[in-house]
Amino acid sequence: SNPWLVWELFAYYGYDFWLTKSGYQLHQELPKAFPVALLEDMITMCEVEICKEAKTIMQLEPRYLRFSPLNSDISSVLNGLDESRLRVRYSQVLDHSLDEIRFNWAILKKFNDCLV
C-alpha cells in the first residue's frame, strides 16, 4: 500500500526507475572486466556519442548509461540513445548487457578518480 516500499524493494534488488538492473547485491556474481581494447571502444562511445566530447565525461554516472532500441525521437526524451545507430560503430561494446557496460564504466570511473 506504500509506494515508497515498492521502490525501496526495487532498489534493494538493484533496479532503477526504468526497471533496468543497475546495481548488485553482495551475494551476486559480478560481471567480468572488459579487455583493454573493449574499454577503449566504450570510452570512445561515451565521450563522442553520449557526452559529445565535453570535458564532463568522467562525471558521467554509470546509472545514466541507457540505450533505447527505439529508432525515433522519443529515445532522447527517455534519456537514452538509439542503440541501432550506435551498433554500427560500437557493436562489440553493445553485444554486452547494459549492466556489464555500467559495471565496467563504474570501474573505469573509480580508477580515474583514484589517479586524480
C-alpha positions in Angstrom: 0.0 0.0 0.0 3.0 2.3 0.4 4.6 3.2 -3.0 8.0 4.0 -1.3 8.3 0.5 0.0 7.9 -0.8 -3.6 10.7 1.5 -4.8 12.9 0.5 -1.9 12.3 -3.1 -2.8 13.3 -2.5 -6.4 16.4 -0.5 -5.3 17.3 -3.3 -2.9 17.4 -5.8 -5.8 19.4 -3.4 -7.9 16.8 -1.9 -10.3 16.5 1.8 -11.2 13.5 3.9 -12.1 13.4 2.4 -15.6 13.4 -1.1 -14.1 16.9 -1.6 -15.5 19.4 -3.6 -13.5 21.8 -1.0 -12.2 23.3 -2.5 -9.0 24.4 -5.7 -7.4 23.9 -7.3 -4.1 26.9 -8.7 -2.2 26.0 -12.3 -2.9 25.6 -11.9 -6.7 28.4 -12.7 -9.1 29.8 -9.6 -10.6 30.3 -9.1 -14.4 33.8 -9.6 -15.8 36.0 -6.7 -16.6 36.3 -5.8 -20.3 39.7 -6.3 -22.1 41.6 -3.1 -22.8 40.6 -2.8 -26.4 36.9 -3.0 -25.5 37.3 -0.5 -22.7 38.8 1.9 -25.2 35.8 1.4 -27.5 33.5 2.0 -24.6 35.4 5.2 -23.6 35.1 6.5 -27.2 31.4 5.7 -27.3 30.8 7.6 -24.1 33.0 10.5 -25.0 31.7 11.0 -28.5 28.2 9.8 -28.6 26.9 10.4 -25.0 28.9 13.4 -23.8 29.5 14.9 -27.2 33.2 15.3 -26.4 32.5 17.6 -23.4 35.0 17.7 -20.5 32.4 16.3 -18.2 33.0 12.7 -19.4 34.3 11.4 -16.1 31.3 12.9 -14.2 29.0 10.6 -16.2 27.5 8.2 -13.7 27.0 4.6 -14.8 23.3 4.7 -13.9 22.8 7.3 -16.6 24.0 5.0 -19.4 20.9 3.9 -21.1 20.2 2.7 -24.6 16.9 2.6 -26.4 16.0 0.2 -29.2 13.6 2.8 -30.4 14.5 4.4 -33.7 12.7 7.7 -33.0 13.0 11.0 -31.2 11.4 9.5 -28.1 14.7 7.8 -27.3 16.3 11.1 -26.4 13.3 12.1 -24.3 13.8 8.9 -22.3 17.5 9.8 -21.7 18.5 7.0 -24.0 20.5 6.7 -27.2 19.3 4.9 -30.3 21.0 1.6 -30.0 20.6 0.7 -33.7 22.7 3.7 -34.7 25.3 3.1 -32.1 25.5 -0.6 -33.0 27.1 0.2 -36.4 30.3 1.6 -34.7 30.3 0.0 -31.3 28.8 -3.4 -31.8 31.4 -5.2 -29.6 30.5 -3.0 -26.7 26.8 -3.3 -27.2 27.0 -7.1 -27.5 27.3 -7.0 -23.8 24.4 -6.3 -21.4 23.7 -2.9 -20.1 24.7 -3.9 -16.6 28.1 -5.2 -17.8 28.6 -1.8 -19.6 27.6 0.1 -16.5 29.8 -2.1 -14.3 32.9 -1.5 -16.5 32.2 2.2 -16.7 32.0 2.3 -12.9 35.3 0.5 -12.6 36.9 2.9 -15.1 35.5 5.9 -13.3 36.7 4.7 -9.9 40.2 4.0 -11.3 40.4 7.6 -12.8 39.1 9.1 -9.5 42.0 7.4 -7.7 44.5 8.8 -10.1 43.3 12.4 -9.6 
